[in-house]
Amino acid sequence: MGFSGLVERLRCALPAAGARPPDTWSGAVGPETPVERLRFTVFDTELTGLHPRTDHIVSIGAVRMTGSTIRAGETFARLVRPPGPVRSESVIVHGITPDDLADQPGLEEVMPQFLDFIRETVLVGHFIGIDLGFVNRFLRLRRRGCLRNPALDTRRLHDWLYE
């Protein structure tokens, strides 16, 4: 598989009739766009667990890149108060406690900010399908469809480079 096969459009269910997917990708660039001109958002979420139907996002962190240049001044970091409990098993993984989240905004407030931050960028993450599963579940539950940004999973990139 070539590098272009690693960057692919996300697949998800179409939004409900009359619903509009988030306006985060116009498709202004394509597979022929040189990597040095692409804008990326490298992001990660911290979660209460790995099941989008029962677990919740407690943190979203991201940084922008253009080509191979990290834009250190263009970052996104938000704690998110989940609607459900934070299990001790997840606190061990990410170190975010229920007290840390008590006065934080919910995902209803944070998600529009994140969608604005990722506008017109290729999304990058390690095992990115997990993170996107949570983001897209939130959007689908609000009848907004799902993200249309291309995505690159660094785990797949690693496997491609070292197979």
PyMOL CGO cylinders between C-alpha atoms (Angstrom):
from pymol import cmd
from pymol.cgo import CYLINDER

trace = [
    CYLINDER, 0.00, 0.00, 0.00, 1.33, 3.44, -0.89, 0.3, 1, 1, 1, 1, 1, 1,
    CYLINDER, 1.33, 3.44, -0.89, 1.27, 6.48, 1.38, 0.3, 1, 1, 1, 1, 1, 1,
    CYLINDER, 1.27, 6.48, 1.38, -1.84, 7.85, -0.34, 0.3, 1, 1, 1, 1, 1, 1,
    CYLINDER, -1.84, 7.85, -0.34, -3.64, 4.64, 0.69, 0.3, 1, 1, 1, 1, 1, 1,
    CYLINDER, -3.64, 4.64, 0.69, -3.01, 5.49, 4.32, 0.3, 1, 1, 1, 1, 1, 1,
    CYLINDER, -3.01, 5.49, 4.32, -4.85, 8.82, 4.10, 0.3, 1, 1, 1, 1, 1, 1,
    CYLINDER, -4.85, 8.82, 4.10, -8.46, 8.08, 3.46, 0.3, 1, 1, 1, 1, 1, 1,
    CYLINDER, -8.46, 8.08, 3.46, -11.85, 9.68, 3.76, 0.3, 1, 1, 1, 1, 1, 1,
    CYLINDER, -11.85, 9.68, 3.76, -13.69, 8.67, 6.89, 0.3, 1, 1, 1, 1, 1, 1,
    CYLINDER, -13.69, 8.67, 6.89, -16.59, 6.34, 6.37, 0.3, 1, 1, 1, 1, 1, 1,
    CYLINDER, -16.59, 6.34, 6.37, -19.73, 6.74, 8.39, 0.3, 1, 1, 1, 1, 1, 1,
    CYLINDER, -19.73, 6.74, 8.39, -23.47, 6.74, 8.17, 0.3, 1, 1, 1, 1, 1, 1,
    CYLINDER, -23.47, 6.74, 8.17, -25.12, 9.55, 6.27, 0.3, 1, 1, 1, 1, 1, 1,
    CYLINDER, -25.12, 9.55, 6.27, -26.82, 12.14, 8.44, 0.3, 1, 1, 1, 1, 1, 1,
    CYLINDER, -26.82, 12.14, 8.44, -30.56, 11.89, 8.95, 0.3, 1, 1, 1, 1, 1, 1,
    CYLINDER, -30.56, 11.89, 8.95, -32.77, 13.59, 6.37, 0.3, 1, 1, 1, 1, 1, 1,
    CYLINDER, -32.77, 13.59, 6.37, -32.49, 17.33, 6.72, 0.3, 1, 1, 1, 1, 1, 1,
    CYLINDER, -32.49, 17.33, 6.72, -29.41, 17.07, 8.96, 0.3, 1, 1, 1, 1, 1, 1,
    CYLINDER, -29.41, 17.07, 8.96, -26.14, 18.71, 7.98, 0.3, 1, 1, 1, 1, 1, 1,
    CYLINDER, -26.14, 18.71, 7.98, -22.74, 17.13, 8.66, 0.3, 1, 1, 1, 1, 1, 1,
    CYLINDER, -22.74, 17.13, 8.66, -20.22, 19.35, 10.42, 0.3, 1, 1, 1, 1, 1, 1,
    CYLINDER, -20.22, 19.35, 10.42, -18.66, 21.84, 8.03, 0.3, 1, 1, 1, 1, 1, 1,
    CYLINDER, -18.66, 21.84, 8.03, -15.06, 20.89, 8.73, 0.3, 1, 1, 1, 1, 1, 1,
    CYLINDER, -15.06, 20.89, 8.73, -13.93, 19.74, 5.28, 0.3, 1, 1, 1, 1, 1, 1,
    CYLINDER, -13.93, 19.74, 5.28, -14.63, 21.21, 1.85, 0.3, 1, 1, 1, 1, 1, 1,
    CYLINDER, -14.63, 21.21, 1.85, -12.35, 18.84, -0.01, 0.3, 1, 1, 1, 1, 1, 1,
    CYLINDER, -12.35, 18.84, -0.01, -10.24, 21.78, -1.24, 0.3, 1, 1, 1, 1, 1, 1,
    CYLINDER, -10.24, 21.78, -1.24, -7.15, 19.57, -1.34, 0.3, 1, 1, 1, 1, 1, 1,
    CYLINDER, -7.15, 19.57, -1.34, -6.82, 16.08, -2.72, 0.3, 1, 1, 1, 1, 1, 1,
    CYLINDER, -6.82, 16.08, -2.72, -4.45, 13.13, -2.99, 0.3, 1, 1, 1, 1, 1, 1,
    CYLINDER, -4.45, 13.13, -2.99, -2.25, 15.07, -5.43, 0.3, 1, 1, 1, 1, 1, 1,
    CYLINDER, -2.25, 15.07, -5.43, -1.63, 17.90, -2.94, 0.3, 1, 1, 1, 1, 1, 1,
    CYLINDER, -1.63, 17.90, -2.94, 2.04, 17.91, -1.84, 0.3, 1, 1, 1, 1, 1, 1,
    CYLINDER, 2.04, 17.91, -1.84, 2.45, 16.90, 1.80, 0.3, 1, 1, 1, 1, 1, 1,
    CYLINDER, 2.45, 16.90, 1.80, 4.30, 20.13, 2.59, 0.3, 1, 1, 1, 1, 1, 1,
    CYLINDER, 4.30, 20.13, 2.59, 1.12, 22.09, 1.72, 0.3, 1, 1, 1, 1, 1, 1,
    CYLINDER, 1.12, 22.09, 1.72, -1.29, 19.93, 3.72, 0.3, 1, 1, 1, 1, 1, 1,
    CYLINDER, -1.29, 19.93, 3.72, -2.64, 21.19, 7.01, 0.3, 1, 1, 1, 1, 1, 1,
    CYLINDER, -2.64, 21.19, 7.01, -2.90, 18.54, 9.72, 0.3, 1, 1, 1, 1, 1, 1,
    CYLINDER, -2.90, 18.54, 9.72, -4.47, 18.37, 13.16, 0.3, 1, 1, 1, 1, 1, 1,
    CYLINDER, -4.47, 18.37, 13.16, -2.79, 15.78, 15.37, 0.3, 1, 1, 1, 1, 1, 1,
    CYLINDER, -2.79, 15.78, 15.37, -5.19, 14.98, 18.19, 0.3, 1, 1, 1, 1, 1, 1,
    CYLINDER, -5.19, 14.98, 18.19, -5.97, 12.60, 21.01, 0.3, 1, 1, 1, 1, 1, 1,
    CYLINDER, -5.97, 12.60, 21.01, -8.82, 12.12, 23.43, 0.3, 1, 1, 1, 1, 1, 1,
    CYLINDER, -8.82, 12.12, 23.43, -8.82, 10.80, 26.95, 0.3, 1, 1, 1, 1, 1, 1,
    CYLINDER, -8.82, 10.80, 26.95, -11.81, 8.66, 27.79, 0.3, 1, 1, 1, 1, 1, 1,
    CYLINDER, -11.81, 8.66, 27.79, -13.67, 6.99, 30.65, 0.3, 1, 1, 1, 1, 1, 1,
    CYLINDER, -13.67, 6.99, 30.65, -13.32, 3.72, 28.72, 0.3, 1, 1, 1, 1, 1, 1,
    CYLINDER, -13.32, 3.72, 28.72, -13.14, 2.37, 25.17, 0.3, 1, 1, 1, 1, 1, 1,
    CYLINDER, -13.14, 2.37, 25.17, -16.84, 1.87, 24.39, 0.3, 1, 1, 1, 1, 1, 1,
    CYLINDER, -16.84, 1.87, 24.39, -18.47, 4.87, 22.64, 0.3, 1, 1, 1, 1, 1, 1,
    CYLINDER, -18.47, 4.87, 22.64, -21.97, 3.74, 23.65, 0.3, 1, 1, 1, 1, 1, 1,
    CYLINDER, -21.97, 3.74, 23.65, -21.27, 3.67, 27.38, 0.3, 1, 1, 1, 1, 1, 1,
    CYLINDER, -21.27, 3.67, 27.38, -18.09, 5.72, 27.93, 0.3, 1, 1, 1, 1, 1, 1,
    CYLINDER, -18.09, 5.72, 27.93, -17.32, 9.42, 27.50, 0.3, 1, 1, 1, 1, 1, 1,
    CYLINDER, -17.32, 9.42, 27.50, -14.65, 11.91, 26.44, 0.3, 1, 1, 1, 1, 1, 1,
    CYLINDER, -14.65, 11.91, 26.44, -12.93, 13.66, 29.37, 0.3, 1, 1, 1, 1, 1, 1,
    CYLINDER, -12.93, 13.66, 29.37, -10.24, 15.51, 27.41, 0.3, 1, 1, 1, 1, 1, 1,
    CYLINDER, -10.24, 15.51, 27.41, -9.40, 16.58, 23.86, 0.3, 1, 1, 1, 1, 1, 1,
    CYLINDER, -9.40, 16.58, 23.86, -5.89, 17.74, 22.96, 0.3, 1, 1, 1, 1, 1, 1,
    CYLINDER, -5.89, 17.74, 22.96, -4.63, 18.78, 19.53, 0.3, 1, 1, 1, 1, 1, 1,
    CYLINDER, -4.63, 18.78, 19.53, -1.87, 20.62, 17.71, 0.3, 1, 1, 1, 1, 1, 1,
    CYLINDER, -1.87, 20.62, 17.71, -1.78, 21.84, 14.12, 0.3, 1, 1, 1, 1, 1, 1,
    CYLINDER, -1.78, 21.84, 14.12, 0.91, 21.11, 11.57, 0.3, 1, 1, 1, 1, 1, 1,
    CYLINDER, 0.91, 21.11, 11.57, 1.60, 22.31, 8.05, 0.3, 1, 1, 1, 1, 1, 1,
    CYLINDER, 1.60, 22.31, 8.05, 3.57, 19.68, 6.18, 0.3, 1, 1, 1, 1, 1, 1,
    CYLINDER, 3.57, 19.68, 6.18, 6.23, 18.58, 8.67, 0.3, 1, 1, 1, 1, 1, 1,
    CYLINDER, 6.23, 18.58, 8.67, 6.18, 21.87, 10.61, 0.3, 1, 1, 1, 1, 1, 1,
    CYLINDER, 6.18, 21.87, 10.61, 4.58, 21.71, 14.05, 0.3, 1, 1, 1, 1, 1, 1,
    CYLINDER, 4.58, 21.71, 14.05, 2.59, 24.88, 14.82, 0.3, 1, 1, 1, 1, 1, 1,
    CYLINDER, 2.59, 24.88, 14.82, 3.35, 24.98, 18.54, 0.3, 1, 1, 1, 1, 1, 1,
    CYLINDER, 3.35, 24.98, 18.54, 1.25, 28.14, 18.99, 0.3, 1, 1, 1, 1, 1, 1,
    CYLINDER, 1.25, 28.14, 18.99, -1.82, 26.52, 17.44, 0.3, 1, 1, 1, 1, 1, 1,
    CYLINDER, -1.82, 26.52, 17.44, -3.09, 24.11, 20.05, 0.3, 1, 1, 1, 1, 1, 1,
    CYLINDER, -3.09, 24.11, 20.05, -6.38, 22.94, 21.48, 0.3, 1, 1, 1, 1, 1, 1,
    CYLINDER, -6.38, 22.94, 21.48, -6.60, 21.52, 25.01, 0.3, 1, 1, 1, 1, 1, 1,
    CYLINDER, -6.60, 21.52, 25.01, -9.86, 21.12, 26.89, 0.3, 1, 1, 1, 1, 1, 1,
    CYLINDER, -9.86, 21.12, 26.89, -11.03, 19.06, 29.82, 0.3, 1, 1, 1, 1, 1, 1,
    CYLINDER, -11.03, 19.06, 29.82, -14.62, 17.86, 29.43, 0.3, 1, 1, 1, 1, 1, 1,
    CYLINDER, -14.62, 17.86, 29.43, -17.10, 17.11, 32.20, 0.3, 1, 1, 1, 1, 1, 1,
    CYLINDER, -17.10, 17.11, 32.20, -18.63, 13.75, 31.25, 0.3, 1, 1, 1, 1, 1, 1,
    CYLINDER, -18.63, 13.75, 31.25, -22.33, 13.02, 31.77, 0.3, 1, 1, 1, 1, 1, 1,
    CYLINDER, -22.33, 13.02, 31.77, -21.45, 9.76, 33.52, 0.3, 1, 1, 1, 1, 1, 1,
    CYLINDER, -21.45, 9.76, 33.52, -19.03, 8.52, 36.14, 0.3, 1, 1, 1, 1, 1, 1,
    CYLINDER, -19.03, 8.52, 36.14, -15.26, 8.39, 35.73, 0.3, 1, 1, 1, 1, 1, 1,
    CYLINDER, -15.26, 8.39, 35.73, -14.08, 4.94, 36.71, 0.3, 1, 1, 1, 1, 1, 1,
    CYLINDER, -14.08, 4.94, 36.71, -10.91, 4.53, 38.73, 0.3, 1, 1, 1, 1, 1, 1,
    CYLINDER, -10.91, 4.53, 38.73, -9.48, 2.28, 35.98, 0.3, 1, 1, 1, 1, 1, 1,
    CYLINDER, -9.48, 2.28, 35.98, -9.52, 5.18, 33.52, 0.3, 1, 1, 1, 1, 1, 1,
    CYLINDER, -9.52, 5.18, 33.52, -8.02, 7.61, 36.05, 0.3, 1, 1, 1, 1, 1, 1,
    CYLINDER, -8.02, 7.61, 36.05, -5.05, 5.23, 36.34, 0.3, 1, 1, 1, 1, 1, 1,
    CYLINDER, -5.05, 5.23, 36.34, -4.54, 5.49, 32.55, 0.3, 1, 1, 1, 1, 1, 1,
    CYLINDER, -4.54, 5.49, 32.55, -4.85, 9.27, 32.05, 0.3, 1, 1, 1, 1, 1, 1,
    CYLINDER, -4.85, 9.27, 32.05, -4.59, 10.77, 35.55, 0.3, 1, 1, 1, 1, 1, 1,
    CYLINDER, -4.59, 10.77, 35.55, -7.69, 12.96, 35.13, 0.3, 1, 1, 1, 1, 1, 1,
    CYLINDER, -7.69, 12.96, 35.13, -9.80, 12.75, 38.28, 0.3, 1, 1, 1, 1, 1, 1,
    CYLINDER, -9.80, 12.75, 38.28, -13.50, 13.49, 38.80, 0.3, 1, 1, 1, 1, 1, 1,
    CYLINDER, -13.50, 13.49, 38.80, -12.45, 16.56, 40.83, 0.3, 1, 1, 1, 1, 1, 1,
    CYLINDER, -12.45, 16.56, 40.83, -10.46, 17.83, 37.82, 0.3, 1, 1, 1, 1, 1, 1,
    CYLINDER, -10.46, 17.83, 37.82, -13.64, 17.62, 35.72, 0.3, 1, 1, 1, 1, 1, 1,
    CYLINDER, -13.64, 17.62, 35.72, -16.26, 18.90, 38.16, 0.3, 1, 1, 1, 1, 1, 1,
    CYLINDER, -16.26, 18.90, 38.16, -16.20, 22.54, 36.99, 0.3, 1, 1, 1, 1, 1, 1,
    CYLINDER, -16.20, 22.54, 36.99, -15.40, 21.89, 33.31, 0.3, 1, 1, 1, 1, 1, 1,
    CYLINDER, -15.40, 21.89, 33.31, -17.80, 22.42, 30.42, 0.3, 1, 1, 1, 1, 1, 1,
    CYLINDER, -17.80, 22.42, 30.42, -19.62, 19.47, 28.86, 0.3, 1, 1, 1, 1, 1, 1,
    CYLINDER, -19.62, 19.47, 28.86, -19.01, 18.15, 25.37, 0.3, 1, 1, 1, 1, 1, 1,
    CYLINDER, -19.01, 18.15, 25.37, -21.97, 20.22, 24.07, 0.3, 1, 1, 1, 1, 1, 1,
    CYLINDER, -21.97, 20.22, 24.07, -19.82, 23.31, 24.67, 0.3, 1, 1, 1, 1, 1, 1,
    CYLINDER, -19.82, 23.31, 24.67, -16.40, 21.88, 23.79, 0.3, 1, 1, 1, 1, 1, 1,
    CYLINDER, -16.40, 21.88, 23.79, -17.28, 20.04, 20.56, 0.3, 1, 1, 1, 1, 1, 1,
    CYLINDER, -17.28, 20.04, 20.56, -18.16, 23.15, 18.48, 0.3, 1, 1, 1, 1, 1, 1,
    CYLINDER, -18.16, 23.15, 18.48, -14.80, 24.66, 19.48, 0.3, 1, 1, 1, 1, 1, 1,
    CYLINDER, -14.80, 24.66, 19.48, -13.01, 21.47, 18.45, 0.3, 1, 1, 1, 1, 1, 1,
    CYLINDER, -13.01, 21.47, 18.45, -14.87, 21.29, 15.12, 0.3, 1, 1, 1, 1, 1, 1,
    CYLINDER, -14.87, 21.29, 15.12, -13.80, 24.84, 14.39, 0.3, 1, 1, 1, 1, 1, 1,
    CYLINDER, -13.80, 24.84, 14.39, -10.18, 23.99, 15.28, 0.3, 1, 1, 1, 1, 1, 1,
    CYLINDER, -10.18, 23.99, 15.28, -10.03, 21.00, 12.89, 0.3, 1, 1, 1, 1, 1, 1,
    CYLINDER, -10.03, 21.00, 12.89, -11.63, 22.84, 9.95, 0.3, 1, 1, 1, 1, 1, 1,
    CYLINDER, -11.63, 22.84, 9.95, -9.91, 22.08, 6.61, 0.3, 1, 1, 1, 1, 1, 1,
    CYLINDER, -9.91, 22.08, 6.61, -7.26, 19.81, 8.13, 0.3, 1, 1, 1, 1, 1, 1,
    CYLINDER, -7.26, 19.81, 8.13, -6.30, 16.17, 7.75, 0.3, 1, 1, 1, 1, 1, 1,
    CYLINDER, -6.30, 16.17, 7.75, -6.82, 14.45, 11.12, 0.3, 1, 1, 1, 1, 1, 1,
    CYLINDER, -6.82, 14.45, 11.12, -3.91, 12.45, 12.55, 0.3, 1, 1, 1, 1, 1, 1,
    CYLINDER, -3.91, 12.45, 12.55, -3.81, 10.16, 15.57, 0.3, 1, 1, 1, 1, 1, 1,
    CYLINDER, -3.81, 10.16, 15.57, -2.58, 6.86, 16.93, 0.3, 1, 1, 1, 1, 1, 1,
    CYLINDER, -2.58, 6.86, 16.93, -5.42, 4.32, 16.73, 0.3, 1, 1, 1, 1, 1, 1,
    CYLINDER, -5.42, 4.32, 16.73, -7.46, 7.30, 15.52, 0.3, 1, 1, 1, 1, 1, 1,
    CYLINDER, -7.46, 7.30, 15.52, -10.52, 5.13, 14.94, 0.3, 1, 1, 1, 1, 1, 1,
    CYLINDER, -10.52, 5.13, 14.94, -11.13, 5.07, 18.69, 0.3, 1, 1, 1, 1, 1, 1,
    CYLINDER, -11.13, 5.07, 18.69, -11.08, 8.86, 18.99, 0.3, 1, 1, 1, 1, 1, 1,
    CYLINDER, -11.08, 8.86, 18.99, -13.19, 9.33, 15.87, 0.3, 1, 1, 1, 1, 1, 1,
    CYLINDER, -13.19, 9.33, 15.87, -15.69, 6.77, 17.12, 0.3, 1, 1, 1, 1, 1, 1,
    CYLINDER, -15.69, 6.77, 17.12, -16.38, 8.95, 20.15, 0.3, 1, 1, 1, 1, 1, 1,
    CYLINDER, -16.38, 8.95, 20.15, -16.50, 12.22, 18.19, 0.3, 1, 1, 1, 1, 1, 1,
    CYLINDER, -16.50, 12.22, 18.19, -18.76, 10.76, 15.51, 0.3, 1, 1, 1, 1, 1, 1,
    CYLINDER, -18.76, 10.76, 15.51, -21.08, 9.13, 18.04, 0.3, 1, 1, 1, 1, 1, 1,
    CYLINDER, -21.08, 9.13, 18.04, -21.56, 12.52, 19.68, 0.3, 1, 1, 1, 1, 1, 1,
    CYLINDER, -21.56, 12.52, 19.68, -22.34, 14.07, 16.28, 0.3, 1, 1, 1, 1, 1, 1,
    CYLINDER, -22.34, 14.07, 16.28, -24.69, 11.28, 15.17, 0.3, 1, 1, 1, 1, 1, 1,
    CYLINDER, -24.69, 11.28, 15.17, -26.68, 11.49, 18.40, 0.3, 1, 1, 1, 1, 1, 1,
    CYLINDER, -26.68, 11.49, 18.40, -27.28, 15.15, 17.59, 0.3, 1, 1, 1, 1, 1, 1,
    CYLINDER, -27.28, 15.15, 17.59, -28.27, 14.25, 14.01, 0.3, 1, 1, 1, 1, 1, 1,
    CYLINDER, -28.27, 14.25, 14.01, -25.18, 15.92, 12.57, 0.3, 1, 1, 1, 1, 1, 1,
    CYLINDER, -25.18, 15.92, 12.57, -23.78, 12.96, 10.65, 0.3, 1, 1, 1, 1, 1, 1,
    CYLINDER, -23.78, 12.96, 10.65, -20.05, 12.59, 11.10, 0.3, 1, 1, 1, 1, 1, 1,
    CYLINDER, -20.05, 12.59, 11.10, -16.73, 14.21, 10.26, 0.3, 1, 1, 1, 1, 1, 1,
    CYLINDER, -16.73, 14.21, 10.26, -15.74, 14.25, 6.60, 0.3, 1, 1, 1, 1, 1, 1,
    CYLINDER, -15.74, 14.25, 6.60, -12.06, 15.12, 7.13, 0.3, 1, 1, 1, 1, 1, 1,
    CYLINDER, -12.06, 15.12, 7.13, -9.50, 12.67, 5.74, 0.3, 1, 1, 1, 1, 1, 1,
    CYLINDER, -9.50, 12.67, 5.74, -7.71, 10.83, 8.54, 0.3, 1, 1, 1, 1, 1, 1,
    CYLINDER, -7.71, 10.83, 8.54, -4.31, 9.23, 9.03, 0.3, 1, 1, 1, 1, 1, 1,
    CYLINDER, -4.31, 9.23, 9.03, -3.73, 6.58, 11.67, 0.3, 1, 1, 1, 1, 1, 1,
    CYLINDER, -3.73, 6.58, 11.67, -0.11, 6.68, 12.80, 0.3, 1, 1, 1, 1, 1, 1,
    CYLINDER, -0.11, 6.68, 12.80, -0.38, 3.04, 13.86, 0.3, 1, 1, 1, 1, 1, 1,
    CYLINDER, -0.38, 3.04, 13.86, -1.14, 2.07, 10.25, 0.3, 1, 1, 1, 1, 1, 1,
    CYLINDER, -1.14, 2.07, 10.25, 1.68, 4.34, 9.07, 0.3, 1, 1, 1, 1, 1, 1,
    CYLINDER, 1.68, 4.34, 9.07, 4.08, 2.57, 11.47, 0.3, 1, 1, 1, 1, 1, 1,
    CYLINDER, 4.08, 2.57, 11.47, 2.98, -0.84, 10.21, 0.3, 1, 1, 1, 1, 1, 1,
    CYLINDER, 2.98, -0.84, 10.21, 3.42, 0.28, 6.59, 0.3, 1, 1, 1, 1, 1, 1,
    CYLINDER, 3.42, 0.28, 6.59, 6.92, 1.64, 7.25, 0.3, 1, 1, 1, 1, 1, 1,
    CYLINDER, 6.92, 1.64, 7.25, 8.16, -1.36, 9.24, 0.3, 1, 1, 1, 1, 1, 1,
    CYLINDER, 8.16, -1.36, 9.24, 6.42, -4.36, 7.68, 0.3, 1, 1, 1, 1, 1, 1,
]
cmd.load_cgo(trace, "trace")
